[in-house]
Amino acid sequence: MDTREQVIETTQRLIHTRGSKVTTMDEVAMEAGVSKRTLYELFEDKEHLLAECIRWTNQKNRDAFACIALDAENVIDALLKVRRFQSKELHKIKFDFFLELKRFYPQVYKETVVKMTDERKEYMKMFFARGQQEDLFLKDINTDLICEMSDIIMLGIHENGWTLVDKYSGEDCFQVAVLYFIRGLCTEKGIKYIDNYYN
């Protein structure tokens, strides 16, 4: 692992557990074991570091999802495995992380999270197309509308899920939002696969 990646991994851990607002460049340098001079040679300021950290995390997750999808039996099997992966990752992130980022670093939010949202919509379209080919998703669903709605649900959990954290686990929130939402789009074959998976 090179110094740049080491700094990014350290920053990821700090901002996901403590928040982006309270994490300072001094703390990042100290935790990563680099000088402030080296840190600022790699990243011009905190906003640049935050943006690179989010991009790096997103790419890491996309690579993991691609591996999961490649080895999955079908699109629903891929979805359930991705959900398990996301549930584990959620435990490492403050529920209000994205809300805090949007409030205090709006430009970083716009350059990273909004772009990630657009990429996710394209991925979801391919996901639904594969499910329809496998006769697991209904043929007459409006995929553009479904992608928009699923994205609103996901962002809503990230930005407002902290209000639920005292009552429910992150995994429970995602199961209701993702699994039950997807189940309503399934054919009889798809519903049967989900029910058999959990039984």
C-alpha positions in Angstrom: 0.0 0.0 0.0 1.4 3.4 -1.0 1.3 6.5 1.2 -1.6 8.0 -0.7 -3.8 4.9 -0.2 -2.7 4.7 3.4 -3.9 8.3 4.0 -7.2 7.6 2.2 -7.9 4.4 4.3 -7.1 6.3 7.5 -9.3 9.2 6.5 -12.1 6.8 5.5 -12.0 5.2 9.0 -12.0 8.5 10.8 -14.8 10.2 8.9 -17.0 7.1 8.8 -16.8 6.6 12.6 -16.3 10.2 13.9 -17.7 12.3 11.0 -16.2 14.6 8.4 -16.8 17.8 10.3 -14.8 17.0 13.4 -12.0 15.1 11.7 -9.0 17.4 11.1 -6.0 17.2 8.8 -3.8 17.1 11.8 -5.5 14.0 13.0 -5.3 12.4 9.6 -1.6 13.0 9.4 -1.0 11.7 12.9 -3.2 8.6 12.4 -1.7 7.8 9.0 1.9 8.3 10.3 2.8 11.0 7.7 3.9 14.6 8.1 1.5 17.5 7.4 3.8 18.5 4.6 3.4 15.1 2.9 -0.3 15.2 3.5 -0.7 18.5 1.8 1.6 17.4 -1.1 -0.8 14.6 -1.7 -4.1 16.5 -1.1 -4.3 20.3 -1.5 -7.0 20.7 1.3 -9.5 18.8 3.4 -12.2 19.0 0.7 -9.9 17.4 -1.8 -9.1 14.6 0.6 -12.7 14.0 1.4 -13.7 13.8 -2.2 -10.8 11.4 -3.0 -11.8 9.3 0.0 -15.4 9.0 -1.1 -14.4 8.2 -4.7 -12.0 5.5 -3.5 -14.6 4.0 -1.2 -17.2 4.0 -4.1 -14.8 2.3 -6.5 -13.9 -0.3 -3.9 -17.6 -1.1 -3.3 -18.2 -1.2 -7.1 -15.4 -3.7 -7.5 -16.8 -5.8 -4.7 -20.3 -5.7 -6.2 -19.0 -6.6 -9.6 -17.3 -9.7 -8.2 -20.5 -10.6 -6.3 -22.7 -10.2 -9.4 -20.3 -12.3 -11.5 -20.4 -15.3 -9.1 -24.2 -15.0 -8.3 -26.7 -17.6 -9.4 -29.0 -14.9 -10.7 -29.8 -11.2 -10.1 -31.7 -11.8 -6.9 -28.9 -13.9 -5.5 -26.6 -11.0 -6.3 -28.9 -8.5 -4.6 -29.1 -10.6 -1.4 -25.3 -11.0 -1.3 -24.8 -7.3 -2.0 -27.2 -6.5 0.8 -25.2 -8.6 3.3 -22.1 -6.9 2.1 -23.7 -3.4 2.6 -25.0 -4.4 6.0 -21.5 -5.1 7.2 -20.2 -1.9 5.7 -23.0 0.1 7.3 -21.8 -0.8 10.8 -18.6 1.2 10.0 -20.4 4.4 9.0 -22.2 7.0 11.0 -25.8 7.0 10.0 -25.8 10.8 9.5 -22.5 10.8 7.5 -24.1 11.9 4.2 -26.3 14.4 5.8 -23.3 16.0 7.6 -21.3 15.9 4.3 -24.1 17.6 2.4 -24.5 20.3 5.1 -20.8 21.2 5.7 -19.2 20.2 2.4 -21.8 20.8 -0.2 -19.3 21.0 -3.1 -17.7 17.7 -2.1 -21.2 16.2 -1.8 -22.2 17.5 -5.3 -19.0 16.3 -6.9 -19.0 12.8 -5.4 -22.4 11.6 -4.0 -24.5 13.1 -6.8 -22.2 11.6 -9.4 -22.3 8.2 -7.6 -26.1 8.5 -7.7 -26.1 8.9 -11.5 -23.7 5.9 -11.8 -25.9 3.8 -9.5 -29.0 4.6 -11.7 -27.2 3.2 -14.8 -26.1 0.1 -12.8 -29.7 -0.4 -11.5 -31.0 -0.3 -15.1 -28.7 -3.1 -16.1 -29.6 -4.9 -12.9 -33.4 -4.8 -13.8 -32.8 -5.7 -17.4 -30.9 -8.8 -16.3 -33.7 -9.7 -13.9 -36.3 -9.4 -16.6 -34.2 -11.6 -18.9 -34.0 -14.2 -16.1 -37.8 -13.9 -15.7 -37.4 -12.8 -12.1 -38.7 -9.2 -12.5 -41.9 -8.1 -14.1 -41.6 -7.2 -17.8 -43.9 -4.1 -17.7 -42.1 -2.2 -14.9 -41.0 1.4 -15.6 -37.3 0.9 -14.9 -36.5 4.7 -15.1 -39.1 5.4 -12.4 -38.0 2.4 -10.3 -34.4 3.6 -10.4 -35.4 7.1 -9.3 -37.5 5.7 -6.5 -34.9 3.2 -5.3 -32.3 6.0 -5.3 -34.6 8.3 -3.2 -35.1 5.4 -0.7 -31.3 4.7 -0.4 -30.4 8.4 0.0 -33.3 8.8 2.5 -31.8 6.1 4.7 -28.4 7.6 4.5 -29.5 11.1 5.2 -32.3 10.5 7.7 -31.7 7.0 9.0 -30.1 8.4 12.2 -33.7 9.0 13.4 -34.3 5.3 13.3 -31.0 4.1 14.8 -32.4 4.0 18.3 -35.2 1.6 17.3 -33.8 -0.5 14.4 -30.5 -1.8 13.1 -29.1 -0.6 9.9 -29.5 -4.0 8.5 -33.2 -4.0 9.3 -33.7 -0.6 7.6 -32.0 -1.8 4.5 -33.9 -5.1 4.5 -37.2 -3.3 4.6 -36.2 -0.6 2.1 -34.4 -2.8 -0.4 -35.6 -6.4 -0.1 -39.4 -5.7 0.3 -39.2 -3.0 -2.3 -37.6 -5.4 -4.8 -40.0 -8.2 -3.9 -42.9 -6.1 -5.2 -41.2 -6.0 -8.6 -40.7 -9.7 -8.8 -42.5 -12.3 -10.9 -43.9 -15.4 -9.2 -40.6 -17.1 -9.9 -38.7 -14.2 -8.3 -40.9 -14.2 -5.2 -40.5 -17.9 -4.8 -36.7 -17.6 -5.0 -36.7 -14.9 -2.3 -39.0 -17.0 0.0 -37.0 -20.1 -0.5 -33.8 -18.2 0.3 -35.1 -17.1 3.7 -36.8 -20.4 4.4 
